[in-house]
Amino acid sequence: METNKSKKMLIAGVGGQGVVYLTNLMVEAAMLADVAVATSEIHGLAQRSGSVIAAMTFGGNAYGFVETGGADFLLGLEPLEAQRCLPFLNPQSQVVIDDKRIFPYSVNAGTATYPDTAAFVAYLQKNIARVIFNQDFAAGLDAILRNVHLLGRASGLPGFPVQPQYIEQALSQSTKSSYSQQSLQAFQAGQANEKNN
């Protein structure tokens, strides 16, 4: 990666989906790769199933803040949470969104309807550089690893700030031993899925 050009990324999801885990993982991978990295304060209600958003910058003068229209990459662990990040995207943005919907309280209570995911994805496809809508979670993998699988898909995007081998190294070093091999499998399945598309 060019050291004089920052790459900016948002990770968005619902509390419990692993936004904080993925942020820490990417920080560790960036350090292993000798890529400058900074993160913002994590915003949201991670312990209450609320919206959680993390901003990260890599390379150059990394400062952890992503301004409106400034995101190079968005990793959306949940479609509505990805949609909330729309103001941060620009025509060159690349986005990976999981199709696993988690209804907010207002939808469950019947006071609101869940937005049309297909319409949102279609809008993105017309207005930004690349959209991956992840509907292919590898069979046999624990559902808790959807976030790592999604990161595997994102790692193959052009210009992604950290090479996959460093993410794999970080996974091996930071994941509980009982999940280490499964995490690697989920990440590699995501990579393989992206290469086949």
C-alpha positions as CSV (number, residue, x, y, z in Angstrom):
1,M,0.0,0.0,0.0
2,E,1.2,3.5,-0.7
3,T,2.4,5.0,2.6
4,N,1.5,8.5,1.6
5,K,-2.2,7.8,0.9
6,S,-4.6,7.0,3.7
7,K,-7.4,4.4,3.2
8,K,-10.5,5.0,5.3
9,M,-12.8,2.2,6.4
10,L,-16.1,2.0,8.4
11,I,-17.3,-1.2,10.1
12,A,-21.0,-1.0,11.0
13,G,-23.3,-3.5,12.7
14,V,-25.4,-4.3,15.7
15,G,-24.1,-4.9,19.2
16,G,-23.0,-8.5,19.5
17,Q,-22.0,-8.9,15.8
18,G,-18.3,-8.3,16.5
19,V,-17.7,-4.7,15.3
20,V,-15.2,-4.2,18.1
21,Y,-13.6,-7.6,17.5
22,L,-13.1,-6.8,13.8
23,T,-11.7,-3.4,14.6
24,N,-9.2,-4.8,17.0
25,L,-8.3,-7.6,14.5
26,M,-7.7,-5.1,11.7
27,V,-5.5,-3.0,14.1
28,E,-3.4,-6.0,14.9
29,A,-3.1,-7.1,11.3
30,A,-2.1,-3.5,10.3
31,M,0.6,-3.5,12.9
32,L,1.9,-6.9,11.7
33,A,2.0,-5.5,8.2
34,D,3.8,-2.3,9.4
35,V,0.9,-0.2,8.1
36,A,0.1,2.9,10.2
37,V,-3.4,2.6,11.6
38,A,-5.7,4.7,13.8
39,T,-9.3,4.1,15.0
40,S,-12.0,6.4,16.2
41,E,-13.9,5.9,19.4
42,I,-16.4,3.1,18.9
43,H,-19.9,4.7,18.7
44,G,-23.0,2.9,19.7
45,L,-24.6,0.5,22.1
46,A,-22.5,-2.6,21.8
47,Q,-24.0,-4.3,24.8
48,R,-27.6,-3.5,24.0
49,S,-28.1,-4.7,20.4
50,G,-27.9,-1.1,19.2
51,S,-26.1,0.4,16.2
52,V,-22.3,0.2,16.5
53,I,-19.9,2.0,14.1
54,A,-16.2,2.1,14.0
55,A,-14.0,4.3,11.8
56,M,-10.4,3.4,10.9
57,T,-7.7,5.0,8.7
58,F,-4.7,3.2,7.4
59,G,-1.4,4.5,6.0
60,G,-0.3,8.1,5.5
61,N,-1.4,10.4,8.3
62,A,-3.7,7.9,10.0
63,Y,-6.1,9.7,12.4
64,G,-9.1,7.4,12.8
65,F,-11.8,9.8,11.5
66,V,-13.9,9.3,8.4
67,E,-15.6,12.4,7.2
68,T,-18.8,12.6,5.2
69,G,-18.1,11.1,1.7
70,G,-14.7,10.0,2.9
71,A,-15.0,6.2,3.2
72,D,-13.0,4.0,0.8
73,F,-14.4,0.8,2.3
74,L,-17.6,-0.1,4.3
75,L,-18.0,-3.4,6.0
76,G,-21.7,-3.7,6.8
77,L,-22.4,-6.6,9.1
78,E,-26.1,-5.9,8.9
79,P,-28.0,-4.2,6.0
80,L,-29.8,-1.4,7.8
81,E,-26.6,-0.5,9.7
82,A,-24.8,-0.3,6.4
83,Q,-27.6,1.9,5.1
84,R,-27.1,4.3,8.0
85,C,-23.5,4.9,6.7
86,L,-24.7,6.1,3.3
87,P,-23.6,9.7,3.9
88,F,-20.0,8.5,4.3
89,L,-19.8,6.9,0.8
90,N,-18.6,8.4,-2.4
91,P,-18.5,7.2,-6.1
92,Q,-15.1,5.4,-5.5
93,S,-16.3,3.6,-2.3
94,Q,-16.3,-0.2,-2.1
95,V,-18.8,-1.9,0.1
96,V,-19.4,-5.4,1.5
97,I,-22.7,-6.1,3.2
98,D,-24.0,-9.2,4.8
99,D,-27.6,-10.2,4.1
100,K,-28.3,-11.2,7.8
101,R,-31.0,-8.8,8.9
102,I,-31.5,-8.0,12.6
103,F,-34.8,-6.1,13.2
104,P,-34.6,-3.1,15.5
105,Y,-37.0,-2.7,18.3
106,S,-39.3,-0.4,16.3
107,V,-39.7,-3.0,13.6
108,N,-40.4,-5.8,16.1
109,A,-42.9,-3.5,17.9
110,G,-44.7,-2.9,14.6
111,T,-44.2,0.9,14.7
112,A,-41.8,0.9,11.7
113,T,-41.0,-1.2,8.7
114,Y,-37.6,-2.6,7.8
115,P,-36.2,-0.8,4.7
116,D,-36.1,-2.6,1.3
117,T,-32.6,-4.2,1.3
118,A,-32.8,-5.0,-2.4
119,A,-33.6,-1.4,-3.3
120,F,-30.6,-0.2,-1.2
121,V,-28.2,-2.6,-2.8
122,A,-29.5,-1.6,-6.3
123,Y,-29.0,2.0,-5.4
124,L,-25.4,1.4,-4.3
125,Q,-24.6,-0.6,-7.4
126,K,-25.6,2.4,-9.5
127,N,-23.7,5.0,-7.5
128,I,-20.5,3.5,-6.1
129,A,-17.5,1.6,-7.5
130,R,-18.1,-1.9,-6.0
131,V,-20.8,-3.6,-4.0
132,I,-20.7,-7.2,-2.6
133,F,-23.9,-8.3,-1.1
134,N,-23.0,-11.4,0.8
135,Q,-25.7,-14.1,0.5
136,D,-23.3,-17.1,0.5
137,F,-22.2,-18.0,4.0
138,A,-20.1,-21.1,3.9
139,A,-22.0,-24.2,5.0
140,G,-20.7,-25.9,8.1
141,L,-19.2,-22.8,9.7
142,D,-20.5,-21.4,13.0
143,A,-22.8,-18.5,12.4
144,I,-20.9,-16.4,14.9
145,L,-18.1,-16.3,12.3
146,R,-20.2,-14.4,9.7
147,N,-18.2,-11.3,10.5
148,V,-14.8,-13.0,9.7
149,H,-16.3,-14.5,6.6
150,L,-17.4,-11.0,5.4
151,L,-13.9,-9.7,6.2
152,G,-12.5,-12.4,4.0
153,R,-14.6,-11.2,1.1
154,A,-13.6,-7.6,1.7
155,S,-9.9,-8.5,1.9
156,G,-9.9,-9.2,-1.9
157,L,-11.1,-5.8,-2.9
158,P,-8.7,-3.6,-4.9
159,G,-6.6,-1.4,-2.6
160,F,-7.8,-3.1,0.6
161,P,-5.4,-1.6,3.2
162,V,-4.0,-4.8,4.8
163,Q,-2.9,-7.9,2.9
164,P,-4.8,-11.1,3.7
165,Q,-1.8,-13.0,5.1
166,Y,-1.5,-10.4,7.9
167,I,-5.2,-10.7,8.7
168,E,-4.7,-14.5,8.9
169,Q,-1.7,-14.1,11.2
170,A,-3.7,-11.8,13.4
171,L,-6.5,-14.3,13.5
172,S,-4.2,-17.0,14.6
173,Q,-2.7,-14.9,17.3
174,S,-5.7,-13.2,18.7
175,T,-8.6,-15.7,18.5
176,K,-9.4,-18.1,21.3
177,S,-7.8,-21.5,20.5
178,S,-11.2,-23.2,20.3
179,Y,-12.1,-20.8,17.4
180,S,-8.8,-20.2,15.8
181,Q,-9.0,-22.8,13.1
182,Q,-12.7,-22.2,12.4
183,S,-12.0,-18.4,12.1
184,L,-9.3,-19.1,9.6
185,Q,-11.6,-21.3,7.6
186,A,-14.3,-18.7,7.7
187,F,-11.9,-16.0,6.5
188,Q,-10.5,-18.2,3.7
189,A,-14.0,-19.3,2.6
190,G,-14.8,-15.6,2.2
191,Q,-11.7,-15.1,0.1
192,A,-12.5,-18.1,-2.0
193,N,-16.1,-16.9,-2.4
194,E,-14.9,-13.5,-3.7
195,K,-12.3,-15.1,-6.1
196,N,-15.1,-17.2,-7.7
197,N,-17.3,-14.1,-8.4
